[in-house]
Amino acid sequence: MAERDFSAITPEIRNLTALCAANDIIDKELYIRHKVNRGLRDLEGNGVLTGLTEISEIVAKKEIDGKLIPCEGNLYYRGYNVKELVNGYINDDRFGFEEIIYLLLIGHLPDANALQEFETLLGSYRSLPSKFSRDIIMKAPSADIMNSLSRSVLTLYSYDNNADDTSIENVLRQSLQLISMFPMLAVYGYQAMNYYIKDSSSFFLHEPDPALSTAENILMMLRDDRSYTQLEAKILDLALILHAEHGGGNNSTFTTHVVTSSGTDTYSAVASALGSLKGPKHGGANIKVCHMFDNIMANLHDWEDDEEVASYLQKILNKQAFDQSGLIYGVGHAIYSISDPRAVVFREFVEKLCIEKGREKEFALYAKVEELAPKIIAERRKMYKGVSINVDFYSGFVYRMLGIPEELFTPLFAIARIAGWSAHRMEELVNAGKIIRPAYLAVGERREYIPMSER
């Protein structure tokens, strides 16, 4: 018997698809009539309030004369401005992601002794169960590392003797272990995919060093010679800090709250968040930015010509260039109007890395698009709020300069954001709320049953 192709779209599936699609269409006018804010956001970007949190705060508007007016964006972790946290790590010349993990999970900044003990604890968890790499990651490599991550997380459930215990101390233990394991799960998943699926000639697995930071370990494990510069590690550390948390309403974190509210285990909750983050509308935007700039650079004669750059951006908006989506990727955000604080912080360090890598010309083009794109979008489209670049605009460019393969761009996001997911899961459990169940209004017609003989 011939082997079955489970990915094949058969004529039967095509016929059923036509029926399914025809019966699932909802008149868009009904959303307006019933005042349904699709995406849980109104036209001005205001979200529907579904919960309370102390973990982080996003500020994009300020009140003036009783009205909310867009302002420069700010992001706070447990009440601390991220810009000030980053400046503190720069001034102290140290890595900060591990301290951010502590802050988000525990709720306050540690002193030197507490931080050292916490980093030692994280380092002790930087290992996988015996033969896990061989039996789980290597024997079934995946072309998508996010799927590999999800499978690994769900499989770790089987190695945990207290997997279903949702007590705070047990969930904290599970969270810290997963945070520490994520870099290995992602990098090893990539190495397996690269060797077995891409047929690469090289294969290596470097064990993490408990004494190194998360950023240093990622670069060390990815590179055959284990080497990296301090600037490279510090910029990756910064990227992890800026991606660690972004309010309870972002799609993957809200998913964490929803799934946690059902009382399920940590591994299932984290796998659900990974599934959300994998979506190109959430975690994959930086890859799109890179591909867009590849396209721009290939089609411009003079990268320094404002008129030529602006003209090509117009073509992208008109669906005449790049992927014909009409989107300039990396520009615009659901919440921020004037500026995304993460992009503001990131930009300065991106320029430093460009100088080290000799890619100043590319940075100049990014800076030019950053300047021109918001103006062009505002001129061409009705805007209910301002538009500026977001953190994805530069992050993919940075990862490329660090030699990180595209397959790991979104997993890197996950390596950072699991800190925020874990904090929100703990918060949901501590407050023991009801299961989250928003309402959907049924708008279909009611019908009488027709016996089979009469259909």
N, C-alpha and C positions, 0 to 999 in steps of 0.2 A: 504494500500500500504506500502510495506517495505521501511524503511528509506534508502536512497541512500548513498553509501560510495563514497564521492567525491575524496578520495585519492586512490581509486582502479585503477590499471593499467589493462585496458580491452584488449581483443584480438584485437579490432579495433585500440587501441592506439599502441600496439606492431607492428602491420602491418604498420601503418603510420610512426612509429619510424624508421623502417628498411629503408623505402624509403627516409625519411629525412636525415638519417645518410649517406646513399650512395650518395646523391646529394649535400652534404655540404662539402665533403672532398676536400681540396686544396693541390695540390702537394707542398711539402715543398721546392723543388728545385726552385719553382717560387719566393719564398721570397728572395732567394739569387740572382736570376737573376735580379729581379727588385729592389734590394737593399733596401728591407723593413726591418727595424729594429723592430722586434717583441717586444712588450712591450715598444716600444719607447726607446730602449737601444741597444747599440752595444755590441760586444763581450767583450769589456774592461769595460763595465758598464757605459759608457758615455751616458747621456740622450739627446734626441732630444730637442733642445731649443724651447719652445712653449710660453714663456712669461717672464716677468720681475717682480721682487718682492723686497720690502724693509723689509719684515716681518722677514725672517730668512735666514740664509746661512749655507749650509753644506760644510765643507772643508774636503776632503779626499785625495787631491793631491796637490803637490806644483811644481812649474816650476824650473827646473835645466837645464841650458844650452839649453834652448828652448824646453825642453821636460817635459811633465807632469809625475811626479813620485809619486807613492803612499806614503802617510805620515800618521802620527798619526791623527786620526779624531778629528775634532772640530766642534761644533755647536754653532751658534750665533743667539740670539733673538734680533732683531732690532739693531744689531751691537755689542751686549754684549755677551761675551763668557759665555756659560751656566755654565761652571765650576766655573767661578768667581762669577756669580750670586748665585750659590748654596753655595759657601764658604762664601759669604756675609750673607746669612740667617743663616748659622751655627754659624758664629762669633757673630751675633746679637741675637742668640738663639730665632728665631721667625719663623713663618710660611711664606712661600714665594709664594704659588700658586696664591693668590689673587693679589699680586703685578705683577706676570707674566701675568695675565689676563689684567691688566691695561697696562702694557708695550706693549703687542702684539696688543691690540686694539687701544690705544691712540698714541703709538709711542715713548714714552720716559718714564723714571723712575719717579715716583711721589715723592714729598717730604712727610714728615710725615703727614701733614694736609690733603693733597690731597688723600693719601692712606687711612687715617681714614674715610674720607668722602666716598670714593669709597667702602670700606668694609661695611660701613653702608648702602649704596645703595644696594649692593649685598644681604645683610642680609634682607632688606625690601622686596626683591623679592623672598625670600625663602618660598613661599607658593603657593598652587595650587588653581584654581577656586573652588567655593563652590560645594561640592558633586562630584568633579572630581575623587577623589580616589575611591569612591564607584561606581559611574556610569560607569567610563571608564576603570579603572585599575582592580577593584575587580570583576566586573560582567563578564568580558571576559578575564580571565587570559591566558597567553601564555606560552608555554613550553620553548620558546626562548625569553630572556629578551631584546635582540636587536630588535626583532619584536615588543615587547611590547612598547619599547621606541619610535620606529618609529610611531606606531599607536597613541601613546599619543601626540607626536609632531604634527602630522597631525591634530589631533582633537583639539589641542589648537588654530589652525587657526580659528575655529568657535567661540572661546571666545574672539577674538581680533577684536575690532571695526575698526581697521586700518590695517588689515592683509595684504592687497595688496600694501600698501604704501611703495615704495622702496626708499624714501628719506633717507639720511644718518642718520638724527636724529632718525627717526622711526626704521630703521634697527638696530641702536645701542641699542635703547630701547629693541627691541625684542631679540637681542643677549644677553644682560645682563640678561634678564628675563629667557631665556632658559638655560644659563650657571648656573644660581642660582637654577633652577628647576630640572636640570638633575639628581642630586643625589637622590632627592625624587622619580622621575619617575622610576629610575633604582631600587632602594631599595624596594619601594612599589610594583613594578612589580615582584620582586623576592619573596617578602612575600606572594603575591597573588598566584604565581605559587607554592610555597612551601606548602602552606596550601590546596589549592583546587586541584592541580594536583598531587603533591607528597603525599598528605594526611598526612601532618605533624600535630602533636597534638598541636603545639603552633602557636599562631597568635598574632602579635602585630604591631602597627604602631606608631613610635615615631615621634613627630613633631620636625623639625630642630630648633636649637637655633641660632637666628640671630647673637649672640655675638661670636659664635664659628667659626673656620675656616672650609673650605670645607672638609678637611681631618678628622677633629674631628667630624663633623656632620655625615659623612659617617659611621664611626665606631660606633658612638653613636646610630644612627638609626638602624644599623644592629644587635646590641646586646641587648638581653632582659634586662640586668641590666644596659645598657647605659655606661658601664665603659670601659676605655682604658688607656694604659700607654702613657706617653709623647713620648717615643721612638717609639711606634707603630704609633702614629699620625704624628710624624716628618718624618718617613720613607714613610708613605703613601703620605704625602705632597710632598716629594721628587719625588715619582713615578709620581704624577700628573704634577709636573714641567717638568720632563724629557719627558713626553708623550704629552705635551701641543701643540707642534708644530714641524714640521720637513720638512720645505720647501714646495713650491707650487706644486711639482711634485709627491708627494706620492699619492696613488690612491684615497683616500677619499677627500683630499684637492683639487686635480685636478678635481675631480667630482664636488666639490663645485664651482670652477671657471667655469666649463663648464655649469652647471645648472644655476648659477647666471647670466652668460652672455646672457641667453635667456630672462631675465627680470622677472623671476618668483618670487614668494614670499619667505620670509625667511623660513617658515615652510617646504615648498616643498624642498628647497635647503638643509636644515639640514637633512630631512628624506632621501634624496638621498645620502648624505654623510654617514649616518648611514648604509644604504644598502651596500655601498662599504666596510665600516669598518668591517661589519659582516663576510665578506669572510675569510675563514681560511688562505688564502695567505697573508692577511693584518693584521687583528686584532686578529685572533685566534691562533697565533703561540705559545703564552706562555702556553696555555693549552696542546698543543702537547709536549712541552718541559717537562711539569710535568708528562705526561703519559709515555714519554720515560724514564724518570728517575725512575718512578715506576717499569717499566719493567727491567731496568738495575739492580736496587737494588734487585729485586726478583730473578735474575738469576746469580748474582755474589756471590761467596763464601767469597771472601776477597776484600772489597771495597778499601783497601789500596795497593793492588797489581797492580803495573803499567802494568805488562804484561797481567794480566787477564782483566783489564779494557780496554786496547788497543785491545785485541783480540775480546772482545765483540763489541767494536765500529766498528771493521772490519766487523763483522757479520751484523751489522746494515747497513753499507755501501754496503755490498754484497746482501742486501735484504733477509738475512737469519734470521733476528731477528726484534723484535718490530713489526712495521706495514708493513714490506716488501716494504717500499717506497724507500729505499736506501738513506734516508736523516737523518742526525744528526741535529735535530731541535735546533734552537737557535744559530747555528754556520753559519756565512756567512751573507752578506748583499749586496743589489743591488749596494750600493754606497761605503760604507766603506771597506777598505782593511786591513789596519794595526790594527785599533782599532775603535770601536764604542764609542764615548765619553760618551754617556749615560750609557753604561755598565760599563765603567771605574769609573764614579762617583758613580754609584749605588752599586758596589761591596763592597766598604768599609763599607757601612751602613748595607748591607745584613749580613756581618760577625758579626756586633754588635748585630743585631736582633737574629741571630742564637745562640749567647751566652746567651741572655736573655731567649730564648725559650728552651735552652738545646739541640740544634740540630747541634752541631759542627761537628759530624760525617758526616751528610748529606752535610754540607757545604764543608767539605774536599773532598767529592766525586765530587761535582760540580766543585770545583777548579781543581781537577785532570782531569776531562773531558775537562774543559776549556783549560788546558795545552796540552793535548794529541790530541784532535779532529782536530784542525787546521793542525797539522803535518801529521796526518793520511790521511786527505782529500787531502792535497797537494801532498802527495806521490802517491796516488791512482788515482787521476783525473787530467786531463789537466786543469790548472788554468790560466785564462787570467789576473787575479789580485789576490792579497792576500786574505786570509780568516781569520776572527776572530769572537769571539762571539758577538752577538748583544744584545740589551736591553731586548729582550724576554727571554734570557737565564736564567736570575735571577728573572724576575718580577713575574712569576707564583709561584715560590718558596716563594717569599716574601708574596704574597697574601694568600697562604696557611697558612703560619705562623701567619698571621693576622686573620685567621679564616674566610676569605672571600670565599664564595662558588664559584666553577668554573663557574657557570652560570653568575656570575657578573664580570669575568675577562675582557671580551671584553667590556661590558658596562662601566667599570672603565676607559678603554682606551678612550671611547667616552666622559666620564665626563671631562677628561683632554683635549682631542683634539678639543672639540667644541670651545675652546678658539681660537685655530689656525684657525679652519674653519671660525669662525666669523670674524677674522681679514682679512682673504683672501677674504671673501665675500665683506667686506667693501672696500678693495683695488680694487676689480674688479668693484664695483659700482662707486667709486670715479673717476676711470680712464675711465669709460664708453667706453670700447672697443667694437669691433664687436662681434657678436655671434661666439663662438668657433666651428669651423667645419673643422676638419682635413680631408684629402683626403684618399679614399680607391680606389685602382685600380681594375677595373673589369677584371677578367681573364676567365670568363665563355664564352662559345661559343654562338654566336647569332643563333637563330633558327627561322624558319618560322612557322607561326601559322597553325595548322592542325585542320580542322573542326571536330566537335564531331563525325560525321558519319563515319569519316575515321580513327579514333584512334583505 
